[in-house]
Amino acid sequence: ARTGMFGGVSKDLRHRAEEALEAVGLGGFEARPIGSLSAGQFQRVLFARLLLQDGRVIMLDEPFTALDAKTTRDLVDVVRRWHGEGRTVITVLHDLDQVREVCPDTLLLARDPIGWGPTGDVLCAENLLRARAMAEAWADRGEACRRSAA
């Protein structure tokens, strides 16, 4: 967006890109072809791109899937930094341990919303049992999947 369709990359933008790569642990990778990166390195590049975009709202879909523990920790630190800066981070996660670690607030979904609020309150045994019942009885005729009239 900052360079236009045919614009070049300014010295300032190049410097910011190098800083973003450094921030996600890829300092020195600036000249590597994208196709030569591992899955974890590529995910780091995507986070670096988000750093450059500098958005107030950030949306992530399973950002830690298939990543090693170090890459996950490093990228969780980036998400925490965004939280600390007052940004809104909306992420889809299926790993409840990651949800507890990363998300201050949670929306638990299983066809319908099950709970919304502080993560510790939402991920209670009752809500998780209800969500599991919804997921296991996925058929439209399944009693747990019928929407209540209330």
CNS distance restraints for C-alpha pairs under 8 A (distance, minus, plus):
assign (resid   3 and name CA) (resid   7 and name CA) 4.67 0.50 0.50
assign (resid   3 and name CA) (resid   8 and name CA) 5.94 0.50 0.50
assign (resid   3 and name CA) (resid   9 and name CA) 6.19 0.50 0.50
assign (resid   9 and name CA) (resid  13 and name CA) 6.13 0.50 0.50
assign (resid   9 and name CA) (resid  14 and name CA) 6.29 0.50 0.50
assign (resid  10 and name CA) (resid  14 and name CA) 6.13 0.50 0.50
assign (resid  11 and name CA) (resid  15 and name CA) 6.14 0.50 0.50
assign (resid  12 and name CA) (resid  16 and name CA) 6.19 0.50 0.50
assign (resid  13 and name CA) (resid  17 and name CA) 6.09 0.50 0.50
assign (resid  14 and name CA) (resid  18 and name CA) 6.26 0.50 0.50
assign (resid  15 and name CA) (resid  19 and name CA) 6.25 0.50 0.50
assign (resid  16 and name CA) (resid  20 and name CA) 6.12 0.50 0.50
assign (resid  16 and name CA) (resid  52 and name CA) 7.05 0.50 0.50
assign (resid  17 and name CA) (resid  21 and name CA) 6.23 0.50 0.50
assign (resid  17 and name CA) (resid  48 and name CA) 7.47 0.50 0.50
assign (resid  17 and name CA) (resid  49 and name CA) 7.90 0.50 0.50
assign (resid  17 and name CA) (resid  52 and name CA) 6.67 0.50 0.50
assign (resid  18 and name CA) (resid  22 and name CA) 6.15 0.50 0.50
assign (resid  18 and name CA) (resid  27 and name CA) 6.85 0.50 0.50
assign (resid  18 and name CA) (resid  30 and name CA) 6.89 0.50 0.50
assign (resid  19 and name CA) (resid  23 and name CA) 6.07 0.50 0.50
assign (resid  19 and name CA) (resid  27 and name CA) 7.76 0.50 0.50
assign (resid  20 and name CA) (resid  24 and name CA) 6.52 0.50 0.50
assign (resid  20 and name CA) (resid  48 and name CA) 4.88 0.50 0.50
assign (resid  20 and name CA) (resid  49 and name CA) 7.45 0.50 0.50
assign (resid  20 and name CA) (resid  51 and name CA) 6.11 0.50 0.50
assign (resid  20 and name CA) (resid  52 and name CA) 6.71 0.50 0.50
assign (resid  21 and name CA) (resid  25 and name CA) 6.30 0.50 0.50
assign (resid  21 and name CA) (resid  26 and name CA) 4.83 0.50 0.50
assign (resid  21 and name CA) (resid  27 and name CA) 5.38 0.50 0.50
assign (resid  21 and name CA) (resid  29 and name CA) 7.59 0.50 0.50
assign (resid  21 and name CA) (resid  30 and name CA) 7.61 0.50 0.50
assign (resid  21 and name CA) (resid  44 and name CA) 7.80 0.50 0.50
assign (resid  21 and name CA) (resid  45 and name CA) 6.85 0.50 0.50
assign (resid  21 and name CA) (resid  48 and name CA) 5.54 0.50 0.50
assign (resid  22 and name CA) (resid  26 and name CA) 5.21 0.50 0.50
assign (resid  22 and name CA) (resid  27 and name CA) 4.15 0.50 0.50
assign (resid  22 and name CA) (resid  28 and name CA) 7.81 0.50 0.50
assign (resid  23 and name CA) (resid  27 and name CA) 7.77 0.50 0.50
assign (resid  23 and name CA) (resid  48 and name CA) 7.42 0.50 0.50
assign (resid  24 and name CA) (resid  44 and name CA) 5.74 0.50 0.50
assign (resid  24 and name CA) (resid  45 and name CA) 7.58 0.50 0.50
assign (resid  24 and name CA) (resid  47 and name CA) 7.11 0.50 0.50
assign (resid  24 and name CA) (resid  48 and name CA) 6.31 0.50 0.50
assign (resid  24 and name CA) (resid  74 and name CA) 6.86 0.50 0.50
assign (resid  24 and name CA) (resid  75 and name CA) 6.96 0.50 0.50
assign (resid  24 and name CA) (resid  78 and name CA) 7.58 0.50 0.50
assign (resid  25 and name CA) (resid  44 and name CA) 7.53 0.50 0.50
assign (resid  25 and name CA) (resid  74 and name CA) 7.74 0.50 0.50
assign (resid  26 and name CA) (resid  30 and name CA) 7.92 0.50 0.50
assign (resid  26 and name CA) (resid  41 and name CA) 7.47 0.50 0.50
assign (resid  26 and name CA) (resid  44 and name CA) 7.44 0.50 0.50
assign (resid  26 and name CA) (resid  45 and name CA) 7.82 0.50 0.50
assign (resid  32 and name CA) (resid  36 and name CA) 6.87 0.50 0.50
assign (resid  32 and name CA) (resid  37 and name CA) 7.69 0.50 0.50
assign (resid  33 and name CA) (resid  37 and name CA) 7.31 0.50 0.50
assign (resid  34 and name CA) (resid  42 and name CA) 7.30 0.50 0.50
assign (resid  37 and name CA) (resid  41 and name CA) 5.53 0.50 0.50
assign (resid  37 and name CA) (resid  42 and name CA) 5.75 0.50 0.50
assign (resid  38 and name CA) (resid  42 and name CA) 6.05 0.50 0.50
assign (resid  39 and name CA) (resid  43 and name CA) 6.22 0.50 0.50
assign (resid  39 and name CA) (resid  66 and name CA) 7.69 0.50 0.50
assign (resid  39 and name CA) (resid  67 and name CA) 7.29 0.50 0.50
assign (resid  40 and name CA) (resid  44 and name CA) 6.28 0.50 0.50
assign (resid  40 and name CA) (resid  66 and name CA) 7.67 0.50 0.50
assign (resid  40 and name CA) (resid  67 and name CA) 5.43 0.50 0.50
assign (resid  40 and name CA) (resid  68 and name CA) 7.24 0.50 0.50
assign (resid  40 and name CA) (resid  71 and name CA) 6.53 0.50 0.50
assign (resid  41 and name CA) (resid  45 and name CA) 6.32 0.50 0.50
assign (resid  42 and name CA) (resid  46 and name CA) 6.40 0.50 0.50
assign (resid  43 and name CA) (resid  47 and name CA) 6.43 0.50 0.50
assign (resid  43 and name CA) (resid  63 and name CA) 7.44 0.50 0.50
assign (resid  44 and name CA) (resid  48 and name CA) 6.20 0.50 0.50
assign (resid  44 and name CA) (resid  71 and name CA) 7.81 0.50 0.50
assign (resid  44 and name CA) (resid  75 and name CA) 7.31 0.50 0.50
assign (resid  45 and name CA) (resid  49 and name CA) 6.20 0.50 0.50
assign (resid  46 and name CA) (resid  50 and name CA) 6.41 0.50 0.50
assign (resid  47 and name CA) (resid  51 and name CA) 6.31 0.50 0.50
assign (resid  47 and name CA) (resid  75 and name CA) 7.61 0.50 0.50
assign (resid  48 and name CA) (resid  52 and name CA) 6.41 0.50 0.50
assign (resid  49 and name CA) (resid  53 and name CA) 6.27 0.50 0.50
assign (resid  50 and name CA) (resid  54 and name CA) 6.37 0.50 0.50
assign (resid  50 and name CA) (resid  55 and name CA) 7.35 0.50 0.50
assign (resid  50 and name CA) (resid  58 and name CA) 7.73 0.50 0.50
assign (resid  51 and name CA) (resid  55 and name CA) 7.90 0.50 0.50
assign (resid  55 and name CA) (resid  87 and name CA) 7.79 0.50 0.50
assign (resid  56 and name CA) (resid  86 and name CA) 7.94 0.50 0.50
assign (resid  56 and name CA) (resid  87 and name CA) 4.96 0.50 0.50
assign (resid  56 and name CA) (resid  88 and name CA) 6.24 0.50 0.50
assign (resid  57 and name CA) (resid  87 and name CA) 5.90 0.50 0.50
assign (resid  57 and name CA) (resid  88 and name CA) 4.68 0.50 0.50
assign (resid  57 and name CA) (resid  89 and name CA) 5.88 0.50 0.50
assign (resid  57 and name CA) (resid  90 and name CA) 7.52 0.50 0.50
assign (resid  58 and name CA) (resid  87 and name CA) 7.48 0.50 0.50
assign (resid  58 and name CA) (resid  88 and name CA) 6.18 0.50 0.50
assign (resid  58 and name CA) (resid  89 and name CA) 4.76 0.50 0.50
assign (resid  58 and name CA) (resid  90 and name CA) 6.12 0.50 0.50
assign (resid  59 and name CA) (resid  89 and name CA) 5.93 0.50 0.50
assign (resid  59 and name CA) (resid  90 and name CA) 4.77 0.50 0.50
assign (resid  59 and name CA) (resid  91 and name CA) 5.66 0.50 0.50
assign (resid  60 and name CA) (resid  89 and name CA) 7.52 0.50 0.50
assign (resid  60 and name CA) (resid  90 and name CA) 6.21 0.50 0.50
assign (resid  60 and name CA) (resid  91 and name CA) 4.45 0.50 0.50
assign (resid  60 and name CA) (resid  92 and name CA) 6.39 0.50 0.50
assign (resid  61 and name CA) (resid  91 and name CA) 5.56 0.50 0.50
assign (resid  61 and name CA) (resid  92 and name CA) 4.84 0.50 0.50
assign (resid  61 and name CA) (resid  93 and name CA) 7.10 0.50 0.50
assign (resid  62 and name CA) (resid  91 and name CA) 6.95 0.50 0.50
assign (resid  62 and name CA) (resid  92 and name CA) 5.43 0.50 0.50
assign (resid  62 and name CA) (resid  93 and name CA) 5.26 0.50 0.50
assign (resid  62 and name CA) (resid  94 and name CA) 7.58 0.50 0.50
assign (resid  63 and name CA) (resid  91 and name CA) 7.78 0.50 0.50
assign (resid  63 and name CA) (resid  93 and name CA) 7.92 0.50 0.50
assign (resid  64 and name CA) (resid  72 and name CA) 5.74 0.50 0.50
assign (resid  64 and name CA) (resid  75 and name CA) 7.87 0.50 0.50
assign (resid  67 and name CA) (resid  71 and name CA) 6.18 0.50 0.50
assign (resid  67 and name CA) (resid  72 and name CA) 6.08 0.50 0.50
assign (resid  68 and name CA) (resid  72 and name CA) 6.21 0.50 0.50
assign (resid  69 and name CA) (resid  73 and name CA) 6.14 0.50 0.50
assign (resid  70 and name CA) (resid  74 and name CA) 6.14 0.50 0.50
assign (resid  71 and name CA) (resid  75 and name CA) 6.13 0.50 0.50
assign (resid  72 and name CA) (resid  76 and name CA) 5.96 0.50 0.50
assign (resid  73 and name CA) (resid  77 and name CA) 6.22 0.50 0.50
assign (resid  74 and name CA) (resid  78 and name CA) 6.63 0.50 0.50
assign (resid  75 and name CA) (resid  79 and name CA) 6.41 0.50 0.50
assign (resid  76 and name CA) (resid  80 and name CA) 6.17 0.50 0.50
assign (resid  76 and name CA) (resid 102 and name CA) 6.68 0.50 0.50
assign (resid  77 and name CA) (resid  81 and name CA) 6.15 0.50 0.50
assign (resid  78 and name CA) (resid  82 and name CA) 6.35 0.50 0.50
assign (resid  79 and name CA) (resid  83 and name CA) 6.30 0.50 0.50
assign (resid  79 and name CA) (resid  89 and name CA) 7.48 0.50 0.50
assign (resid  79 and name CA) (resid 102 and name CA) 7.43 0.50 0.50
assign (resid  80 and name CA) (resid  84 and name CA) 6.13 0.50 0.50
assign (resid  80 and name CA) (resid 102 and name CA) 7.08 0.50 0.50
assign (resid  81 and name CA) (resid  85 and name CA) 6.25 0.50 0.50
assign (resid  82 and name CA) (resid  86 and name CA) 6.51 0.50 0.50
assign (resid  82 and name CA) (resid  87 and name CA) 5.37 0.50 0.50
assign (resid  82 and name CA) (resid  88 and name CA) 7.62 0.50 0.50
assign (resid  82 and name CA) (resid  89 and name CA) 7.44 0.50 0.50
assign (resid  83 and name CA) (resid  87 and name CA) 5.42 0.50 0.50
assign (resid  83 and name CA) (resid  88 and name CA) 6.81 0.50 0.50
assign (resid  83 and name CA) (resid  89 and name CA) 7.17 0.50 0.50
assign (resid  93 and name CA) (resid  98 and name CA) 7.36 0.50 0.50
assign (resid  93 and name CA) (resid  99 and name CA) 6.52 0.50 0.50
assign (resid  94 and name CA) (resid  99 and name CA) 7.80 0.50 0.50
assign (resid  95 and name CA) (resid  99 and name CA) 6.44 0.50 0.50
assign (resid  96 and name CA) (resid 100 and name CA) 6.15 0.50 0.50
assign (resid  97 and name CA) (resid 101 and name CA) 6.20 0.50 0.50
assign (resid  98 and name CA) (resid 102 and name CA) 5.86 0.50 0.50
assign (resid  98 and name CA) (resid 103 and name CA) 7.88 0.50 0.50
assign (resid  99 and name CA) (resid 103 and name CA) 5.27 0.50 0.50
assign (resid  99 and name CA) (resid 106 and name CA) 7.70 0.50 0.50
assign (resid  99 and name CA) (resid 119 and name CA) 7.60 0.50 0.50
assign (resid 100 and name CA) (resid 104 and name CA) 7.56 0.50 0.50
assign (resid 100 and name CA) (resid 119 and name CA) 6.35 0.50 0.50
assign (resid 100 and name CA) (resid 120 and name CA) 7.20 0.50 0.50
assign (resid 103 and name CA) (resid 119 and name CA) 6.69 0.50 0.50
assign (resid 104 and name CA) (resid 118 and name CA) 5.94 0.50 0.50
assign (resid 104 and name CA) (resid 119 and name CA) 5.69 0.50 0.50
assign (resid 105 and name CA) (resid 116 and name CA) 7.32 0.50 0.50
assign (resid 105 and name CA) (resid 117 and name CA) 5.18 0.50 0.50
assign (resid 105 and name CA) (resid 118 and name CA) 4.32 0.50 0.50
assign (resid 105 and name CA) (resid 119 and name CA) 4.75 0.50 0.50
assign (resid 106 and name CA) (resid 115 and name CA) 7.68 0.50 0.50
assign (resid 106 and name CA) (resid 116 and name CA) 5.62 0.50 0.50
assign (resid 106 and name CA) (resid 117 and name CA) 5.62 0.50 0.50
assign (resid 106 and name CA) (resid 118 and name CA) 6.17 0.50 0.50
assign (resid 106 and name CA) (resid 119 and name CA) 4.97 0.50 0.50
assign (resid 106 and name CA) (resid 122 and name CA) 6.58 0.50 0.50
assign (resid 107 and name CA) (resid 113 and name CA) 7.02 0.50 0.50
assign (resid 107 and name CA) (resid 114 and name CA) 7.55 0.50 0.50
assign (resid 107 and name CA) (resid 115 and name CA) 5.78 0.50 0.50
assign (resid 107 and name CA) (resid 116 and name CA) 4.43 0.50 0.50
assign (resid 107 and name CA) (resid 117 and name CA) 6.80 0.50 0.50
assign (resid 107 and name CA) (resid 122 and name CA) 7.49 0.50 0.50
assign (resid 108 and name CA) (resid 113 and name CA) 5.97 0.50 0.50
assign (resid 108 and name CA) (resid 114 and name CA) 5.35 0.50 0.50
assign (resid 108 and name CA) (resid 115 and name CA) 5.20 0.50 0.50
assign (resid 108 and name CA) (resid 116 and name CA) 6.42 0.50 0.50
assign (resid 108 and name CA) (resid 122 and name CA) 7.00 0.50 0.50
assign (resid 108 and name CA) (resid 123 and name CA) 7.66 0.50 0.50
assign (resid 108 and name CA) (resid 131 and name CA) 7.82 0.50 0.50
assign (resid 109 and name CA) (resid 113 and name CA) 4.55 0.50 0.50
assign (resid 109 and name CA) (resid 114 and name CA) 5.56 0.50 0.50
assign (resid 109 and name CA) (resid 115 and name CA) 7.40 0.50 0.50
assign (resid 109 and name CA) (resid 131 and name CA) 7.13 0.50 0.50
assign (resid 110 and name CA) (resid 114 and name CA) 6.75 0.50 0.50
assign (resid 110 and name CA) (resid 131 and name CA) 5.34 0.50 0.50
assign (resid 110 and name CA) (resid 132 and name CA) 7.84 0.50 0.50
assign (resid 110 and name CA) (resid 134 and name CA) 5.92 0.50 0.50
assign (resid 110 and name CA) (resid 135 and name CA) 6.28 0.50 0.50
assign (resid 111 and name CA) (resid 134 and name CA) 7.26 0.50 0.50
assign (resid 111 and name CA) (resid 135 and name CA) 7.98 0.50 0.50
assign (resid 111 and name CA) (resid 145 and name CA) 7.65 0.50 0.50
assign (resid 112 and name CA) (resid 147 and name CA) 8.00 0.50 0.50
assign (resid 114 and name CA) (resid 127 and name CA) 6.38 0.50 0.50
assign (resid 114 and name CA) (resid 130 and name CA) 7.54 0.50 0.50
assign (resid 114 and name CA) (resid 131 and name CA) 6.78 0.50 0.50
assign (resid 115 and name CA) (resid 122 and name CA) 5.37 0.50 0.50
assign (resid 115 and name CA) (resid 127 and name CA) 6.95 0.50 0.50
assign (resid 116 and name CA) (resid 122 and name CA) 6.05 0.50 0.50
assign (resid 117 and name CA) (resid 121 and name CA) 6.84 0.50 0.50
assign (resid 117 and name CA) (resid 122 and name CA) 6.06 0.50 0.50
assign (resid 118 and name CA) (resid 122 and name CA) 6.22 0.50 0.50
assign (resid 119 and name CA) (resid 123 and name CA) 5.92 0.50 0.50
assign (resid 120 and name CA) (resid 124 and name CA) 6.75 0.50 0.50
assign (resid 122 and name CA) (resid 127 and name CA) 6.71 0.50 0.50
assign (resid 123 and name CA) (resid 127 and name CA) 6.27 0.50 0.50
assign (resid 123 and name CA) (resid 128 and name CA) 6.17 0.50 0.50
assign (resid 124 and name CA) (resid 128 and name CA) 6.24 0.50 0.50
assign (resid 125 and name CA) (resid 129 and name CA) 6.01 0.50 0.50
assign (resid 126 and name CA) (resid 130 and name CA) 6.25 0.50 0.50
assign (resid 127 and name CA) (resid 131 and name CA) 6.11 0.50 0.50
assign (resid 128 and name CA) (resid 132 and name CA) 6.06 0.50 0.50
assign (resid 129 and name CA) (resid 133 and name CA) 6.17 0.50 0.50
assign (resid 130 and name CA) (resid 134 and name CA) 6.30 0.50 0.50
assign (resid 131 and name CA) (resid 135 and name CA) 6.23 0.50 0.50
assign (resid 132 and name CA) (resid 136 and name CA) 6.03 0.50 0.50
assign (resid 133 and name CA) (resid 137 and name CA) 6.05 0.50 0.50
assign (resid 133 and name CA) (resid 144 and name CA) 6.32 0.50 0.50
assign (resid 134 and name CA) (resid 138 and name CA) 6.30 0.50 0.50
assign (resid 134 and name CA) (resid 144 and name CA) 5.44 0.50 0.50
assign (resid 134 and name CA) (resid 145 and name CA) 5.55 0.50 0.50
assign (resid 137 and name CA) (resid 142 and name CA) 5.45 0.50 0.50
assign (resid 137 and name CA) (resid 143 and name CA) 7.55 0.50 0.50
assign (resid 137 and name CA) (resid 144 and name CA) 6.19 0.50 0.50
assign (resid 137 and name CA) (resid 145 and name CA) 6.39 0.50 0.50
assign (resid 138 and name CA) (resid 142 and name CA) 6.59 0.50 0.50
assign (resid 138 and name CA) (resid 145 and name CA) 6.33 0.50 0.50
assign (resid 139 and name CA) (resid 145 and name CA) 7.12 0.50 0.50
assign (resid 140 and name CA) (resid 145 and name CA) 6.28 0.50 0.50
assign (resid 140 and name CA) (resid 146 and name CA) 6.95 0.50 0.50
assign (resid 141 and name CA) (resid 145 and name CA) 7.33 0.50 0.50
assign (resid 141 and name CA) (resid 146 and name CA) 7.26 0.50 0.50
assign (resid 142 and name CA) (resid 146 and name CA) 6.69 0.50 0.50
